[in-house]
Amino acid sequence: MAREDWIVDPKTIDCSKIVADIEAIRQTNPQRYEMEQLTAIVYEDTESEICIGYHDLTEDQFWVRGHMPGMPILPGVLMCEMAAQVSTWYVAKNNLMNGKKLGFGGLDGVKFRGLVRPGDRLVLVLHKTRLSPGRMIVCKFQGFVNHNMVVEGNIRGIPLPDSL
């Protein structure tokens, strides 16, 4: 992928400047236990509509033992879930869905370009491309490990009903 296609140059991302740690993320995101796929948010800019978070992968995560035995790789669906969780944080923090919780609305053009393994830090860059307040948000996302793109695509989020 050409550099001009990056949302941001991954070499410019500073993961040491924490905007929201796991406790702050838990104030907006409902996922808990094995489904928490964010370690921190490290960048948010409402003017450029970009948000960046990361997840540090460890040997004790639930998927390691079975995907794939002897060669654990992060399932692609969890990379997409991470994009959803960055989006959920951004939407809630900026009240883009009028107080509603965000749910998956769909994925488009997702491409997996590399492996993610325990010990890696997966950095997820999200760029809001469309918003219908209270109805839908669309974001482009790119994931990087060691400045190499491993996943990209577009994700749609929709408001969830007040009670399920």
C-alpha positions in Angstrom: 0.0 0.0 0.0 1.3 3.4 -0.9 2.1 5.8 1.9 -0.5 8.3 0.6 -3.2 5.7 1.2 -2.4 5.6 5.0 -4.8 7.4 7.3 -1.7 8.4 9.2 1.9 7.3 8.8 2.3 4.6 11.4 5.8 5.8 12.2 4.3 9.0 13.6 2.0 7.3 16.1 3.1 7.8 19.7 1.7 5.1 21.9 3.2 6.6 25.1 0.7 9.4 25.1 -2.4 7.7 26.6 -5.7 9.6 26.0 -7.8 6.8 27.7 -6.5 3.8 29.6 -8.5 0.6 30.1 -10.5 2.1 33.0 -11.5 5.1 30.9 -12.4 2.9 28.0 -14.6 0.8 30.3 -16.6 4.0 31.1 -17.9 4.0 27.4 -17.4 0.5 26.1 -19.5 -2.4 27.4 -17.2 -5.2 26.5 -15.6 -7.1 29.4 -13.3 -10.0 30.1 -12.2 -11.9 27.0 -14.0 -9.5 24.7 -12.0 -6.4 25.8 -9.9 -5.7 22.7 -8.4 -2.4 23.6 -5.5 -1.6 25.9 -5.5 2.2 25.4 -6.6 5.1 23.2 -3.6 7.2 22.2 -4.9 9.8 19.8 -8.2 11.5 19.2 -8.8 14.5 16.9 -12.4 15.5 16.2 -11.3 18.0 13.6 -9.6 15.4 11.4 -12.1 12.7 12.7 -9.3 10.3 13.5 -9.0 8.1 16.6 -6.1 5.6 17.4 -6.1 2.8 19.9 -4.0 -0.3 20.5 -4.2 -3.7 22.0 -1.2 -5.6 23.5 -1.6 -9.2 22.8 -0.5 -11.7 25.4 0.0 -15.5 25.6 -2.9 -15.9 28.0 -5.7 -14.6 25.7 -8.6 -17.0 25.0 -7.9 -17.5 21.3 -4.2 -18.4 21.7 -4.6 -22.1 22.6 -6.9 -23.0 19.8 -6.1 -20.6 16.9 -3.8 -22.2 15.7 -2.2 -24.8 18.0 1.6 -24.4 17.8 1.3 -21.2 15.7 -1.1 -18.8 17.4 -2.4 -16.0 15.2 -5.0 -13.5 16.1 -8.3 -14.3 14.3 -9.3 -11.6 11.8 -12.7 -11.3 13.4 -11.0 -10.0 16.5 -9.1 -7.4 14.5 -12.5 -6.2 13.2 -13.8 -6.2 16.8 -11.0 -4.0 17.8 -12.0 -1.5 15.0 -15.5 -1.7 16.4 -14.3 -0.9 19.9 -12.2 2.1 18.8 -15.3 3.3 17.0 -17.5 2.7 20.0 -15.2 4.7 22.2 -15.0 7.6 19.7 -18.8 7.7 19.2 -19.5 7.6 22.9 -16.8 10.1 23.9 -18.2 12.6 21.3 -21.9 11.6 21.7 -22.4 11.0 18.0 -25.3 8.6 18.5 -27.3 10.8 20.9 -26.5 8.7 23.9 -27.2 5.3 22.3 -24.7 2.4 22.5 -23.1 1.4 19.2 -23.4 -2.0 17.6 -22.0 -3.7 14.5 -23.7 -2.6 11.3 -21.4 -4.2 8.8 -18.0 -4.5 7.3 -16.8 -3.7 3.7 -13.6 -4.3 1.9 -11.8 -5.9 4.7 -8.3 -7.2 3.8 -5.9 -9.1 6.0 -2.3 -8.3 5.1 -0.2 -9.8 7.8 -0.2 -12.0 10.9 -0.7 -10.8 14.4 0.7 -12.9 17.3 1.0 -12.9 21.0 3.5 -10.3 22.1 2.5 -8.0 19.3 1.0 -4.5 19.8 -1.8 -4.1 17.2 -2.3 -0.4 16.6 -5.7 0.5 15.1 -6.3 3.8 13.2 -9.9 4.8 12.6 -11.1 7.7 10.3 -14.8 8.7 10.4 -15.9 9.0 6.8 -19.7 9.4 7.2 -22.1 10.1 10.0 -25.9 10.1 10.1 -26.4 11.2 13.7 -28.5 8.7 15.7 -28.6 6.3 12.6 -25.2 5.2 11.4 -21.4 5.9 11.4 -19.0 4.7 8.8 -15.3 4.6 9.4 -12.2 3.5 7.5 -9.8 1.5 9.6 -6.2 0.3 9.3 -4.3 -1.9 11.7 -0.5 -1.9 12.1 2.1 -4.1 13.8 5.6 -2.6 13.9 4.6 0.0 11.3 3.4 -2.7 8.9 -0.3 -2.8 7.9 -1.9 -6.1 8.8 -5.6 -5.2 8.3 -7.8 -2.6 6.6 -11.4 -2.1 5.8 -14.5 -0.1 6.4 -16.9 -0.6 9.4 -20.4 0.6 9.9 -21.9 1.2 13.4 -25.5 1.5 14.2 -27.3 2.5 17.4 -28.5 -0.3 19.6 -32.0 -0.3 21.2 -32.1 1.0 24.8 -32.9 -2.5 26.1 -32.1 -5.9 24.5 
